[in-house]
Amino acid sequence: MNANINVTELACSLAERDLEDYTDEFEGGADSMYQTDEYGNVSYVDKAQDIFNELNDYWEEQIMQCQVINKIK
């Protein structure tokens, strides 16, 4: 069975889910993980962005390894 997946999209979803486990590292909890600019755009604070990037890299690597293993079989 062949399935096409968007590695980046899946990795981002998994990283975003896992980031919830790190809320205790922020004094204000989950709400302090985000910042809003003058236009109302929401983004992660630097520390949260760093954690997200590490998680995203981890998940992309795991997904790619699964794809390689499946191609070998």
N, C-alpha and C positions, 0 to 999 in steps of 0.2 A: 504494500500500500504506500503510495506516495502522497505526501502532504506538503504543500507550500506554506511556509510561515514567514512572517516578517520578524526577523531576529531582533532588530532594534526595538520594535513595538512591544514584543513579548518581554524582552529584557527590562524595558522601562516600566512595564506594568508590574513585574515581579519585584524590581528594585523599589518602586513606590510602595508596594505592599509591605516589604521588609523594613522600610524606613520607619514605619509606625512603631517598630520595636525599639527605636532609639529615642523616643520622646522623653524618656527620663533623663537624658543628657542635656535637656534644655530646661532652664529654670521655670519658664512659664508653660511648660508642657508643649503639646502639639501646636498651640497657637503661636508660640514664639519661634517656630521653625520657618515661618513665612514673613515676608515683608511686602508692603504695598507701596507703589510709587505714586507720584502726584496724579497719574492718569488712571489709577485704580488697577493697574496690572499687578498681579500677585506672583511672587517668585520665592524660592528658598533663600534663607540667609546663607552666608558663606559656609558655615559649619555644616548645615543640613545639605547643601549642594555637594560638599566634599564627600559626605557619607553616601549620598545618592549616587555619585559618580563611581565610588568604589563598588557599591552593590550592583550597579548597572554593568560595570566591567566584568564582575564575577559572573553574573547571569549570562552575559553575551558569550563568555568563554564556555560555560557549561552547555549552553544551547548548541554552540558550534561543535563541541566535542560529541554531543549526541548525534548531530547530523553526520559527522565523519564516521562514527561507529556504524550507523545505519547504512551508509553507502558501502562499507566494507562487507557487511553481511550479505 
